[in-house]
Amino acid sequence: MIGGVALLLWGLRMVRIAVTDGWGNDVRRVLGKSLSNHYHAFFAGLGVTMLLQSSSATALLTSSFSGQGILTTASALAVILGADVGTTLVAQLLTFDLTFLSPTLLALGMALFSYSKGGRGKEGGRLIMGLGLMLLALKLILAASMPMRESEIVQQIFVALGQDLILAVIFAAILAWAAHSSLATVLLIITLASTSALEVSVAFAFILGANIGGALPPFIATLGASRSTRQPPLGNLLFRLCGVAICLPFTEMISQTMSTWDMSQGRQIANFHMLFNIGLVVLCFPLVNGMAKLTAHLLPEDPEEPDDIKPRHLDILAFENPLVAIVNAEREVLRMGEVVERMLRNTFVALKKNDIQLAQKTQSMDKIVNLFDDEIKRYLTSLAREPLTEKESKRCIEIINFGTNLEHIGDIITIDLIQNIAQKKVLPRAKMSLQDRDEINNLYQPVLKSFHLSMNVFSSGDITMARQLMATKYKVDKREKELVVTHLNKLRDEVSYDSKLSALQLDILRDLKRINYHLTSVAYPILEKAGQLRTRMRSAENSEASAQTQLVFGGGTSNES
């Protein structure tokens, strides 16, 4: 029996790894783009879970998106409700007697896996083998459970659990949590009931417990995360507890009613599992907004992050599921970006107020940025030693590149801009005019907007926003040149203008342009992949000697200046 359960869990794991390795980026994109409303979110969760065969994996991905601010808590709850229904449909399918397909699936999967050169063909073979192992495992469990009908000890245990359904719920919840798979637990219960070793009413209580146990792994895994990340798993757990509390007193009545239906005991349990989750959707779907508010009230607000902030989502255990590990790295890069943005804001406040203490505090934050950069690179380098698909490997490189650009921005702020503040302190007689400050602010504000846009482009990979970011780059370049020309004309007309202060302003404008260059680099691979990027020399009539990268709507070669 234990061997059959182990083989079932291994088959489920093979299917999940095959889907995440072969189609992981597509799964993530579906989740990210199907969340415009709660109904789309529900069906996205249902479809993704039928592929992954793990509502826990879907819940963890969704919680990560919620923590990044990509979707609201209410939408995340809708995704998880859809994921729970998705597992019931998989259970329904596997309840049919398909064990005769097991040898064929194993042979076909082995052939595909062995002879495919790689990519989705190889992962398709792994998926088919996983399905074959699952069917074989169900056959083993069925054969092993046959003698249980004659065992007095087993029957006494089930009778005792039948007299205390709450204990039966707790037992099944612990079993599902330990297996980290409510689907495997449900299939085990269905198999036991199909041999008449388990009373239907007790099996119903086990099903309710398995539904609670399936909600525990995502809840426990996110305990140390931010409040927005913890809200969806907590809300899902509360929904399930309420549903079980409502349904448990009526299990005996439900079992008597379903016993009159012309179906096997295994089919009755599978139908009960599906109807329970559908009923939970009908009851809880209109309440997702209210549950989002309730979980926000129950969970404490995130404490303000101290200056010694450190990466906290780089979990080595997530390497088993590369898609989750990549999302963890993305979350840390976004947190790194928040630190760099704070540095940029503080720098210009310090520059405006001539605040040396704030400038020194900002300079010390560069150590945090360097720590993030080092830890993220080390994490993704370790992940690269695991078997990854080509898309996952490319995404790891994109994450490292964006983190490197953020680290370069931190260096520009620390080494160049902060030094400018120190230089201004040495010039007590020099005083920027209101016009000088406006010129700097006219470039600072667009760069700050580019910062926000680049973070969104990095997390979403949206082509439209990538085009918008590149368009902003050209506007910033053009504005920087105009401001430099304006300043030089002013310097020519005002003979008494301080030359050191002039050099200070020109350096700040140059540094802002450099920062904007690093920010917009995130758009290049997205537009290059879409065939909307090419390098073209500006014409001599525009009096430009340098090459510029230009957006092209309609193809073209994909070269970079």
N, C-alpha and C positions, 0 to 999 in steps of 0.2 A: 504493500500500500504506500509506504513512504517512498519507495523507489519510483513508483508511478507518479506520485505528486511531484517529486524532484524532476522527473523527466518532463512533466507538464509545465513546470516553471521554467525549465531550460528552453523548451519549445517556444513559450511566450517570449522569453528573452531574445531568442534568435529572430523572431518576427519583428520585435521592437527595434533591435539593432539594425536589421535589414532595411526597415522603413526609414529610420533616422539617418543611416549612412547613405542610402541611395536617393532618398527623396526628402531629407531633413530640411533643406533650405526651402523647398516648395511647401512643406508642411508649415514651416514658420511664416512663410509669406502669406499662406491662406489664413492663418490665425491673425496675422497683423492687418490684412486688408479686408477681412470679412467682419469687422467689428464696428461698422458704421451705425448699426442699431442692434438691439437686443435679440431680434429674431435671426439676423445674420450670424450673430455670435453663437446662438444656440446651435444652429445647423453646422457651423464651422467646428464647434466642439464635438458634435456627434460624428461628423465625417472623419475628423482627425483621429478620434479615439478608435473608430472601427479599423483604421489603418494601423495605429500603434498598438491596439489591443491592450491599452493601459490607460485608465482614467487618471492614475496618479501622475504619469508622465505629462499628460495634457494639463493637469492642474498645476504642476510645477512650472511649465512653460508659461501658462497664463498668469500665474502669480508674478513671474519675472517681468512680463509685459506690464502688469499693473504697477510693479515697483518702479519701472522706468517711466511711468506716466503715459505709456502708449495707449492704454485703455483704462476706463474707469472701473471701479470696484464692481458696480452693477453689471457692466458688460462682462467682466471676468466671471461673475457668478453665473451669468447666462451661459457662458462657454462651458463651465464645469457641470451645470445641469444637463447640457447637451452631451457632455462626455459620459455622464452616468447612464444616460439612455443608450449611448453607443455601445457600452459594455453589455447591456442586456440583449441587444441585437446580435452581438457576437455569440453570446451564450445560447441564444435561440438557434443559431445556425449550427453550433457544435453539438446541440442536443440531438439532432438527427443522427441516425446510425450511418456514419460515413467512414467507419473504421476500415472498410474494404478499400478505401482510397489511400490508406497509409503507405503500403509498399510502393505504389505508383508514384506518390508525391516524393517519397524519400529517394527513389531512383532518379526521378526527373530532376529534383533539386540538386542531388549530388553531381549529376552530369553537368548541369548549368554552372554550378559553383566551380567545378574542377576545370572546365574547358573554356569558360568565359575569360577574356583577357582582363577584365576588371570593370569597374563602374557599375551601372545599374543591372547589367546582365549577371554579374557575380552576386550582387545583393538580391536579385530576383531568385537566384538559386538558393540562397540562404533562407529567404522568406518561405519558399516552397518546402524546404527541408524542415523548417520550424513548424509549419502546419502539419507535415507528416508525423513529426515527433509528438505533437499535441494529440493527434488522433490515436497514435500508438499508446500514448500514456493513458488516455481514457480507457482503452481496451484493457490495459494492465490493471488499472484501478478497479474496473468492473469485475475482472476475474478474481482479484485479491479480496474484493468485498463480498463475494458469494458466501464464503464460510461464516461471515459475520452474522448471517441469519440464524445459524445454529449455536452461536456463542451466547451462553447465559450471562457472562460478565458484561459483554457489549450491550445486550438487551437491557440489563439492569441499569447501566449507565444512561441509555437513551430514555428509559422509563423515568428515571430520576430527573433528567433534564426536562422531560415532558411535564412533570409536576411543578417545575419552577422555570417558566419560560424566560424570566429575566436572566437567570443563570445561563440558559441556553444562548441568549443574545450576547452576553458578555463573553462566553466561551468562543463563539464564532467570530466576534469582533477581534479578540486576541489572535485567533488563528489567521484571520485575514491581514491583520497588521503585521504579524510575524512573517507571513508569506509575501508581504508587500504587493498583493494581487487579490483584489476582490473577485476577479473573474475566475482565477484558479480555485478559490474557495467555493464559489458558486457551482462550478463544474464538479468539484468533489462531492458537494452536497447532493446535486442532482444524480450523480452516479450511485451514491449510497442509497438514495431513495428508490432508484429504479430497481434495486435488488430486494426491495421490501425490508431492508435492514433498518430503516428509519421511518418513523411515523411521519405523515405529511404535516401535521400541525407542528411537530418539533422541527421538521425541515424548514417550515415557514419562519419559525423563530430564528433558526440558523441563518436564513437568507437576510433577515432584518439585521442580525449582528454583523454579517459580512458587509452589508452596506455601510454600517458605521465604521468597521475596521478599514474599509477601503478609503475612507476620508481621513484616517489618522496619519498616514505617511506624509502627505503634503503639509498637513498642519504642523507636525513635529519638525519636518525639514526646514520650515520657514520661521521657527521660533526666534532665531537670532537676527532676522531680517528687519527691514523697515516696516512701519505700520501699514503702508499701502500694499506691501508684499504679503503681509500676514492676513489682511482682511478677507480675500477670497477663500482661502482654505478654512478659516474660522467660520465664515458665513455658510459654506457648504456643510461643515460639520454640524452647525446649529440646525440647518434645514433637515439634515438626516436624523438628528436626535428627536426633533419635533415630529417628523414623519413616523419614526418607529414608535414613539410614545402614543401617537394616535392609532396606529395600526395594530400594535401588539395585543390589546385586549380583544380584538376581533379575529385573531388567527384561527381559533377553533371553529367559529362560525363560517369563516371564509373557506377553511378546509372541507367542511361538510358540504358547502355549496358547490365547490369545484369537484368534489368526489362524484357528483351526479353527472358531470360532463363526461363525454365519451373520449377519454384521453388517458394516457399512461401517467403514473405518478411523477416520472421525470419531467414530462411535458407540463404537468400541473405546476410544478415548482418553477420551471423556467418561465411560465406565463405569469405566475405570482410575482416573480422578480421583475419582469418587464412592467406589469401593471402597477406595481408599487412605485417604480421610478417615474412612470408616466403620470401617475396620480400626484407624485411629488412635484413634477413640473407644473401641472395644472394648478396646484395649490400655491407653489412658491414663486413661479415665474412673475406674477404681478407684484411680488413683494421684494424683488431684488433691490430696488432703490431704498426701501425701508431697511432691509438687512444691511445695506452698505452704510447707512447712517448709524444703525445699531452697533456694528462692528467698530466703526470709528469712535463711538462713545465708549465701548468696552475696552478698547486697546489704548494705552497711553500714547501721547504724542511722542514723536521721535525727539530725543534730546538734541540740543544744538551740538553739532560736531565740533570738538575741540581742534586746536591747531595741530595736535599730534595725531590727526586722523590717519587711519591705516586701511589698506584693502581688507575686506571682510567676506567677500563672496567667492573667493577663489578656492573652491572646495575640490580637493583631489578626488574624492569619492564620485564626483560627477563625471569622471572620465569614462565610466561605464556607458554613459549616454552623451556622446560628443556634442549633440545639439544643446543640451542643458549646460555643458561646460563652456561652450562658446557664448551662450547668453550670459553666463556669469562673468566672463571676461568683458563683454560689452557693457555690463552694468558698472564694472569698475572703471572702464574708460570714461563713461559718462560722469561718474563721480570725480574722476581726475579732471575732466573738463570743467566741472563746477568750481574746483579749487583754482584752476587757471583763470577762469572768468572773474572770480573774486579778486585774484591778484591784479588783473587788468583794471577793474573798477577802483580798487584801493589806490593803485598807482596814480590815476588821474585825480582822485580826491586829494592825495598827498601833494601832487604837483600844483593843484589849484590853491591849496591852503598852505603850501610850503611846510608840510607836516613831516619832519624827519623821522619821528617815532613810528608813524604809520608806514612810512617807506621801509624802515628797518624790519618791521613786523612782516610786511609783504615780502621782503627779500628772504626772510627765513622760511616762508612757505614753499620756496622752490625745492627745499629738501623733501617736502611731502610729495611734490610732483615727481621728483626723481625716484622716490620710493615706489610710487604707483607704477611708474614706467618699468622699473626693474622687476617688480613682482609680476606684472602682467606678462612681460616677455618671458620670464622664467616659467610661468604657468602654461602659456601657450606652447613654449618649446617642449615642455614635458608632455603636453597633450599631443604634439606632433609625432611623438614616439608611438602613439596608439594608432590602430588602423583607421585612417580618415579617408573620406571621399575627396575627389578633386575640388569640389565646391567648398567643402569644409576647410580644406587646406588653404584655399584662396581667401576665405573669410578670415582665417587666423592671420594671414599676412596683412590683410586690410586693417584688422584691429591693431596689429603691431605698428603699422605705418601711421595710423591716425594718432596712436599714443605717442609715437616719436615726434610727430608734428606738434602735439600739445606740449611735449617736453621742450621743444625748440622755442615755442612761444614763451614758456616760462623763463628760458634763458634770456630771451630778448628783453623781457620785462625786468629781470633781475640785473643783468649785466649792463644793459643800455639805458632803458627808461629810468630805472632807479638812480643810476649814475647821473642822469640829467637833473634829477631833483637835488642831488648833492651838489652839482655844479651850480644850480640856481641859488643854493644857499651861500655859495662863495661869492655871489654877485649881489650883494645887498643893495647896491645902488640901481641895479637893473630891475626894471619893473615892466611886466608885460602889459600892453594896452588891451583894452576891451576887444579891439579888432583882432589882435594876435590870438587871444583866447578863443574867439569865435572861429577863427581859421582852424585851429587845432580841433575844436569841438565838431566842426563840420566834417572832419575826417574820422574822428573817434566814434561818433554815433553810428555811421554806416558799418564800421568795423565791428562794433558791438552787436549790431543786428546780424551780421555775417556769422558771428560766433554762435548765436542761437540757431540760425538756419543750418550751419554745418553740423551741429549736434543732432538735429532732426534728420538730416540727410544720412548721417552715419548710422543712426538706429533704424531708419525705415528703408533706406536704399531707393527712395522714390525718385523717379527720373525727372518729374516736373520740378520738384524742389531742387534737384541737382542743377537743372538748367537755370533756375532762378538764382542759385548760388554763383554760378559762373557769370551770369549777367551782372550780378552785384560786384564781382571781381573787376570787371571792365569799368564799371562806374567808379569804383574806388580808385583804380589806376588813373582814370581820367581826372578825377577830382584832385588827386594828389599832385598831378602835373600842373593843374590850373592854380592850386594854392602855392606851389613853389614859384611859378612864374609871377603870381601876384606879389609874393613876398620879395622876390628879387627886384621887381619894379619899385616896390616901396623902399627897398634898401638903396636903390639908385637915386630916388628922389629925395630921401631924407639922409643927408650927409652925416648928421649927428647920431644916427641910429647905432646902438651898441652892436658891434660885430660879434661879440661872444654870445649875446642873447639871440642874435640872428642864427648863429650856428646851432644853438640849442633848439630853436623852433624847427629848423630844417631836419635836424636829427630825429626829432619826435615824429615829424611827418614821414620820414623814411622808415622808422621803426613800425609805425602803424601799417604802412604798406606791406612790410615784410610779414607782420602778423597775419594780415589778410591773405597773403599768398599761402601761408601754411594752412589756414582754415579752409580755403577753397580747394586744396589738393584732394580732399575727400570725394569731390565730385568727379574727378578724372576717371577712375575705374568704372564708375556707374555709367557715365556717358560713353566711354570707350566701348563697353560691352554692348550698349544699345546702338552703336554705330553713329553716334551724334557728336563725335569729336574729331577734329582734324586740325592740323597746323597749316597756317597760311601766312605768307608774307604780306604785310600791308603794302599798298602801292606807294610808289615814290611820290605821287601827287600829294599824299598825306604827310610827307616830310618825316616818315618814320623809318628807321633803319633796322629796328628789332622785329623779330617774329612774334606773333601773338597766337595763342590758341583760341580758335573760334568755333562757336556752335554752328552746326549745320543740320537743318531739318530735312533729311532726305538722303541719308547715307553718306558715302565718301569714305576715304581711307582713314585708318585709325592710327595716326602718328602723333607724336607729342614733341613739342619744341624743347 
